[in-house]
Amino acid sequence: MLPQIVSLIVGTAASVVAGVLLLRFWMQVVRVRPPASLSQFIFQMTDWLVRPLRRVFPGVGGYDWASLIGAFLIAVVATAIELIFAGPLSGQTILAWSLLRLTEWIFYGLTGLILIGALFSWVNPHAPLAPFVDALNEPLLAPLRRVVPLIGNLDLSPLVALVLLRIGMHVTTYLISMLA
């Protein structure tokens, strides 16, 4: 019972922190600025880890590598804590499971962004966060919009993107689980 409780608490906390770190990285990749209140939340929640990591991993190519590496370190720590309670430890196991966890967070995060964008387009396309979410989704959906035609006035590219993300997640999970 205790290992499940620890796993729940550690997994939830790690998912939230790593998710914000991944969002910070993706915002830099896409080069979009969030609204001020969201920006303040993101930077306050992640600066404790990103600033020290930037001394070791400076931004190269205009990307905030410290955020991505920070998310991976969170995955390593969370995986190590969970495996301490679950059974014997192996360095290769921790790294493989951490990589799998980070990959899942990336795919779930992108899936969530697409779902939020679709929800905004249906419910309130003029919501204050809608342009921010649309800008985050544009690199994923723009190539698909060139291939997937509109049916009536309905854009099916988010649906295609969700299917492709699920396929990508299954393939990546299979490949990483082969390492473990």
TORKOL-4160 file (C-alpha; in steps of 0.2 Angstrom, whole numbers, padded with zeros to 4 digits, m for minus):
180
<pt num="1" X="0000" Y="0000" Z="0000"/>
<pt num="2" X="0014" Y="0012" Z="0004"/>
<pt num="3" X="0023" Y="0010" Z="m0013"/>
<pt num="4" X="0007" Y="0014" Z="m0022"/>
<pt num="5" X="0004" Y="0030" Z="m0011"/>
<pt num="6" X="0022" Y="0036" Z="m0014"/>
<pt num="7" X="0021" Y="0032" Z="m0032"/>
<pt num="8" X="0005" Y="0042" Z="m0034"/>
<pt num="9" X="0012" Y="0057" Z="m0024"/>
<pt num="10" X="0029" Y="0057" Z="m0033"/>
<pt num="11" X="0021" Y="0054" Z="m0050"/>
<pt num="12" X="0009" Y="0068" Z="m0048"/>
<pt num="13" X="0021" Y="0081" Z="m0042"/>
<pt num="14" X="0034" Y="0075" Z="m0055"/>
<pt num="15" X="0021" Y="0076" Z="m0069"/>
<pt num="16" X="0016" Y="0094" Z="m0065"/>
<pt num="17" X="0034" Y="0101" Z="m0063"/>
<pt num="18" X="0040" Y="0092" Z="m0078"/>
<pt num="19" X="0025" Y="0097" Z="m0088"/>
<pt num="20" X="0028" Y="0115" Z="m0084"/>
<pt num="21" X="0047" Y="0113" Z="m0089"/>
<pt num="22" X="0042" Y="0105" Z="m0105"/>
<pt num="23" X="0029" Y="0119" Z="m0109"/>
<pt num="24" X="0043" Y="0132" Z="m0106"/>
<pt num="25" X="0054" Y="0122" Z="m0118"/>
<pt num="26" X="0040" Y="0121" Z="m0131"/>
<pt num="27" X="0036" Y="0140" Z="m0129"/>
<pt num="28" X="0055" Y="0144" Z="m0133"/>
<pt num="29" X="0055" Y="0132" Z="m0148"/>
<pt num="30" X="0039" Y="0140" Z="m0155"/>
<pt num="31" X="0045" Y="0157" Z="m0150"/>
<pt num="32" X="0028" Y="0162" Z="m0142"/>
<pt num="33" X="0026" Y="0173" Z="m0127"/>
<pt num="34" X="0012" Y="0168" Z="m0115"/>
<pt num="35" X="0000" Y="0180" Z="m0106"/>
<pt num="36" X="0008" Y="0189" Z="m0092"/>
<pt num="37" X="0000" Y="0179" Z="m0078"/>
<pt num="38" X="0004" Y="0162" Z="m0086"/>
<pt num="39" X="0022" Y="0168" Z="m0089"/>
<pt num="40" X="0024" Y="0173" Z="m0071"/>
<pt num="41" X="0017" Y="0156" Z="m0065"/>
<pt num="42" X="0029" Y="0146" Z="m0077"/>
<pt num="43" X="0045" Y="0155" Z="m0073"/>
<pt num="44" X="0042" Y="0155" Z="m0054"/>
<pt num="45" X="0038" Y="0137" Z="m0054"/>
<pt num="46" X="0053" Y="0132" Z="m0065"/>
<pt num="47" X="0067" Y="0145" Z="m0061"/>
<pt num="48" X="0073" Y="0135" Z="m0046"/>
<pt num="49" X="0079" Y="0122" Z="m0058"/>
<pt num="50" X="0082" Y="0130" Z="m0074"/>
<pt num="51" X="0094" Y="0144" Z="m0069"/>
<pt num="52" X="0107" Y="0132" Z="m0061"/>
<pt num="53" X="0106" Y="0121" Z="m0076"/>
<pt num="54" X="0109" Y="0135" Z="m0088"/>
<pt num="55" X="0126" Y="0137" Z="m0081"/>
<pt num="56" X="0130" Y="0119" Z="m0086"/>
<pt num="57" X="0119" Y="0118" Z="m0101"/>
<pt num="58" X="0117" Y="0135" Z="m0110"/>
<pt num="59" X="0105" Y="0138" Z="m0123"/>
<pt num="60" X="0111" Y="0132" Z="m0140"/>
<pt num="61" X="0103" Y="0136" Z="m0157"/>
<pt num="62" X="0090" Y="0147" Z="m0148"/>
<pt num="63" X="0083" Y="0133" Z="m0137"/>
<pt num="64" X="0081" Y="0132" Z="m0119"/>
<pt num="65" X="0090" Y="0115" Z="m0116"/>
<pt num="66" X="0090" Y="0118" Z="m0097"/>
<pt num="67" X="0071" Y="0116" Z="m0097"/>
<pt num="68" X="0072" Y="0100" Z="m0107"/>
<pt num="69" X="0086" Y="0093" Z="m0096"/>
<pt num="70" X="0077" Y="0098" Z="m0081"/>
<pt num="71" X="0062" Y="0088" Z="m0086"/>
<pt num="72" X="0072" Y="0073" Z="m0089"/>
<pt num="73" X="0081" Y="0075" Z="m0072"/>
<pt num="74" X="0064" Y="0076" Z="m0064"/>
<pt num="75" X="0059" Y="0060" Z="m0073"/>
<pt num="76" X="0075" Y="0052" Z="m0066"/>
<pt num="77" X="0072" Y="0057" Z="m0048"/>
<pt num="78" X="0054" Y="0052" Z="m0049"/>
<pt num="79" X="0058" Y="0035" Z="m0057"/>
<pt num="80" X="0072" Y="0032" Z="m0044"/>
<pt num="81" X="0061" Y="0036" Z="m0029"/>
<pt num="82" X="0047" Y="0024" Z="m0036"/>
<pt num="83" X="0060" Y="0010" Z="m0040"/>
<pt num="84" X="0067" Y="0011" Z="m0022"/>
<pt num="85" X="0050" Y="0007" Z="m0015"/>
<pt num="86" X="0047" Y="m0006" Z="m0029"/>
<pt num="87" X="0062" Y="m0017" Z="m0029"/>
<pt num="88" X="0080" Y="m0019" Z="m0035"/>
<pt num="89" X="0089" Y="m0004" Z="m0044"/>
<pt num="90" X="0099" Y="m0004" Z="m0060"/>
<pt num="91" X="0106" Y="0011" Z="m0068"/>
<pt num="92" X="0100" Y="0006" Z="m0085"/>
<pt num="93" X="0083" Y="0002" Z="m0079"/>
<pt num="94" X="0081" Y="0020" Z="m0071"/>
<pt num="95" X="0087" Y="0028" Z="m0087"/>
<pt num="96" X="0076" Y="0018" Z="m0098"/>
<pt num="97" X="0061" Y="0021" Z="m0087"/>
<pt num="98" X="0065" Y="0039" Z="m0085"/>
<pt num="99" X="0066" Y="0041" Z="m0104"/>
<pt num="100" X="0050" Y="0032" Z="m0106"/>
<pt num="101" X="0042" Y="0043" Z="m0093"/>
<pt num="102" X="0048" Y="0059" Z="m0102"/>
<pt num="103" X="0043" Y="0053" Z="m0119"/>
<pt num="104" X="0025" Y="0050" Z="m0112"/>
<pt num="105" X="0025" Y="0067" Z="m0104"/>
<pt num="106" X="0029" Y="0075" Z="m0121"/>
<pt num="107" X="0016" Y="0065" Z="m0130"/>
<pt num="108" X="0003" Y="0068" Z="m0117"/>
<pt num="109" X="0007" Y="0087" Z="m0116"/>
<pt num="110" X="0006" Y="0089" Z="m0135"/>
<pt num="111" X="m0011" Y="0079" Z="m0135"/>
<pt num="112" X="m0017" Y="0090" Z="m0121"/>
<pt num="113" X="m0013" Y="0106" Z="m0131"/>
<pt num="114" X="m0022" Y="0100" Z="m0146"/>
<pt num="115" X="m0037" Y="0095" Z="m0136"/>
<pt num="116" X="m0037" Y="0112" Z="m0127"/>
<pt num="117" X="m0035" Y="0121" Z="m0144"/>
<pt num="118" X="m0050" Y="0111" Z="m0151"/>
<pt num="119" X="m0060" Y="0115" Z="m0136"/>
<pt num="120" X="m0057" Y="0134" Z="m0138"/>
<pt num="121" X="m0061" Y="0133" Z="m0156"/>
<pt num="122" X="m0078" Y="0125" Z="m0152"/>
<pt num="123" X="m0083" Y="0134" Z="m0136"/>
<pt num="124" X="m0074" Y="0151" Z="m0136"/>
<pt num="125" X="m0062" Y="0155" Z="m0150"/>
<pt num="126" X="m0060" Y="0173" Z="m0143"/>
<pt num="127" X="m0054" Y="0167" Z="m0126"/>
<pt num="128" X="m0038" Y="0176" Z="m0119"/>
<pt num="129" X="m0028" Y="0160" Z="m0120"/>
<pt num="130" X="m0034" Y="0154" Z="m0137"/>
<pt num="131" X="m0021" Y="0163" Z="m0147"/>
<pt num="132" X="m0007" Y="0157" Z="m0136"/>
<pt num="133" X="m0013" Y="0139" Z="m0137"/>
<pt num="134" X="m0016" Y="0141" Z="m0156"/>
<pt num="135" X="0002" Y="0147" Z="m0158"/>
<pt num="136" X="0009" Y="0132" Z="m0148"/>
<pt num="137" X="m0001" Y="0120" Z="m0159"/>
<pt num="138" X="0003" Y="0128" Z="m0176"/>
<pt num="139" X="0019" Y="0119" Z="m0179"/>
<pt num="140" X="0010" Y="0102" Z="m0176"/>
<pt num="141" X="m0006" Y="0106" Z="m0186"/>
<pt num="142" X="0001" Y="0117" Z="m0201"/>
<pt num="143" X="0009" Y="0103" Z="m0210"/>
<pt num="144" X="m0006" Y="0092" Z="m0208"/>
<pt num="145" X="m0018" Y="0106" Z="m0214"/>
<pt num="146" X="m0008" Y="0106" Z="m0231"/>
<pt num="147" X="m0013" Y="0087" Z="m0233"/>
<pt num="148" X="m0029" Y="0085" Z="m0224"/>
<pt num="149" X="m0043" Y="0094" Z="m0233"/>
<pt num="150" X="m0057" Y="0103" Z="m0225"/>
<pt num="151" X="m0073" Y="0094" Z="m0224"/>
<pt num="152" X="m0087" Y="0106" Z="m0226"/>
<pt num="153" X="m0080" Y="0120" Z="m0214"/>
<pt num="154" X="m0073" Y="0107" Z="m0202"/>
<pt num="155" X="m0054" Y="0106" Z="m0199"/>
<pt num="156" X="m0049" Y="0088" Z="m0196"/>
<pt num="157" X="m0031" Y="0091" Z="m0194"/>
<pt num="158" X="m0032" Y="0090" Z="m0175"/>
<pt num="159" X="m0040" Y="0073" Z="m0176"/>
<pt num="160" X="m0026" Y="0067" Z="m0187"/>
<pt num="161" X="m0013" Y="0074" Z="m0176"/>
<pt num="162" X="m0020" Y="0065" Z="m0161"/>
<pt num="163" X="m0020" Y="0049" Z="m0170"/>
<pt num="164" X="m0002" Y="0052" Z="m0176"/>
<pt num="165" X="0003" Y="0056" Z="m0158"/>
<pt num="166" X="m0005" Y="0040" Z="m0151"/>
<pt num="167" X="0004" Y="0030" Z="m0164"/>
<pt num="168" X="0021" Y="0039" Z="m0160"/>
<pt num="169" X="0018" Y="0036" Z="m0142"/>
<pt num="170" X="0015" Y="0017" Z="m0145"/>
<pt num="171" X="0031" Y="0016" Z="m0156"/>
<pt num="172" X="0042" Y="0025" Z="m0144"/>
<pt num="173" X="0035" Y="0016" Z="m0129"/>
<pt num="174" X="0039" Y="0000" Z="m0138"/>
<pt num="175" X="0057" Y="0005" Z="m0143"/>
<pt num="176" X="0061" Y="0012" Z="m0125"/>
<pt num="177" X="0054" Y="m0004" Z="m0117"/>
<pt num="178" X="0066" Y="m0014" Z="m0127"/>
<pt num="179" X="0080" Y="m0005" Z="m0118"/>
<pt num="180" X="0074" Y="m0009" Z="m0101"/>
